[in-house]
Amino acid sequence: MASDSNVLGAELEPCSTDPKTGYLRDGCCRHLESDRGRHEICAVMTEAFLEFSRRRGNDLVTPRPEFDFPGLDPGDRWCVCVGRWIEAADADVAPPVVLEATAEAVTEDVPFSTLVDHEYDGND
């Protein structure tokens, strides 16, 4: 079952439909039991995060059409895995978070105050 609340306790808003993101590619960073990677944080990609992720073995820049993955650019919004975002935060390269589009379940692993500290402010 999907959880459709965001970290603010309101209805989960879409993260991105262009590129189409989410474990279900429905644009939303939902909490789903079937998503073992927990793609629940709506983040705005930065050059630093994309490079960090590539170095960690997850190339988010190169398109992979066979996986319905367009490749990402800085400024794109994408549902990132909770674990990878925590690693990036620990390395001081966490991408900004769109709170309205981030699943409430994230707060089980990331303090709400930490998410607020990384809130996307609309500027790149």
C-alpha positions in Angstrom: 0.0 0.0 0.0 1.2 3.5 -0.8 1.5 6.2 1.7 0.3 9.5 0.2 1.3 11.9 2.9 4.3 14.2 2.8 6.8 15.2 5.6 4.6 18.2 6.3 1.6 15.9 7.1 -0.3 17.1 4.0 -1.1 15.3 0.7 2.0 14.2 -1.1 2.6 16.4 -4.2 4.2 15.2 -7.4 8.0 15.6 -7.6 8.4 15.6 -11.3 6.6 14.5 -14.5 9.4 15.7 -16.8 11.5 13.7 -16.3 8.9 11.2 -15.0 10.2 10.1 -11.6 9.2 7.8 -8.7 9.5 4.1 -8.2 6.2 3.7 -10.2 7.2 6.4 -12.7 4.0 8.2 -11.7 5.8 11.5 -10.7 5.6 10.9 -7.0 8.1 9.8 -4.3 5.7 7.4 -2.5 6.5 5.1 0.4 5.9 1.6 -1.0 6.6 -1.7 0.7 7.7 -3.1 -2.7 10.3 -0.4 -3.2 13.4 -1.8 -1.4 15.4 1.2 -2.5 13.0 3.7 -0.8 12.9 6.3 -3.6 11.0 8.7 -1.2 13.0 12.0 -1.1 12.1 14.5 -3.8 15.4 16.2 -4.5 16.6 18.9 -6.9 19.7 17.6 -8.6 23.0 19.4 -8.2 26.3 18.8 -10.0 27.9 17.9 -6.7 25.2 15.2 -5.9 25.2 13.8 -9.4 29.0 13.4 -9.2 28.8 11.9 -5.7 26.2 9.4 -6.8 28.3 8.4 -9.9 31.3 7.8 -7.7 29.2 5.6 -5.5 28.2 3.5 -8.5 24.9 5.0 -9.4 25.2 7.0 -12.6 22.2 9.3 -12.8 23.4 11.3 -15.7 23.6 8.7 -18.5 20.2 7.9 -20.1 19.1 4.2 -19.7 16.0 3.9 -22.0 15.7 0.2 -21.2 14.9 1.3 -17.6 12.7 4.2 -18.6 15.5 6.5 -17.3 16.2 9.7 -19.2 19.4 10.8 -17.5 19.4 13.8 -15.2 20.8 17.3 -15.3 21.3 19.8 -12.4 18.0 21.4 -11.7 16.0 18.3 -12.4 13.7 16.9 -9.6 14.1 13.2 -8.9 13.0 10.8 -6.2 16.2 9.7 -4.6 16.8 6.8 -2.3 16.7 7.6 1.4 20.0 5.8 2.1 21.9 7.6 -0.7 20.5 11.0 0.4 21.8 10.3 4.0 25.2 9.3 2.6 25.3 12.5 0.6 24.3 14.6 3.6 27.1 13.0 5.6 29.5 14.0 2.8 28.0 17.5 2.7 26.6 17.2 -0.9 23.0 16.4 -0.2 20.7 17.9 -2.8 17.9 20.3 -1.8 14.7 18.6 -0.7 11.2 19.5 -1.9 9.3 18.9 1.3 5.8 18.9 -0.2 6.8 16.0 -2.5 8.8 14.0 0.0 7.1 10.9 1.6 6.3 11.2 5.3 8.0 7.8 6.0 11.4 9.5 5.4 11.1 11.0 8.9 11.7 7.5 10.3 15.3 7.8 9.1 16.0 11.5 8.6 15.0 14.0 11.3 12.4 16.6 10.1 14.8 19.4 11.1 17.5 18.0 8.8 15.1 17.9 5.9 14.1 21.5 6.7 17.8 22.5 6.8 18.1 21.2 3.2 14.7 22.5 2.0 14.7 23.6 -1.6 14.3 27.4 -1.7 13.4 27.7 -5.4 16.9 29.0 -6.4 19.6 26.9 -8.1 
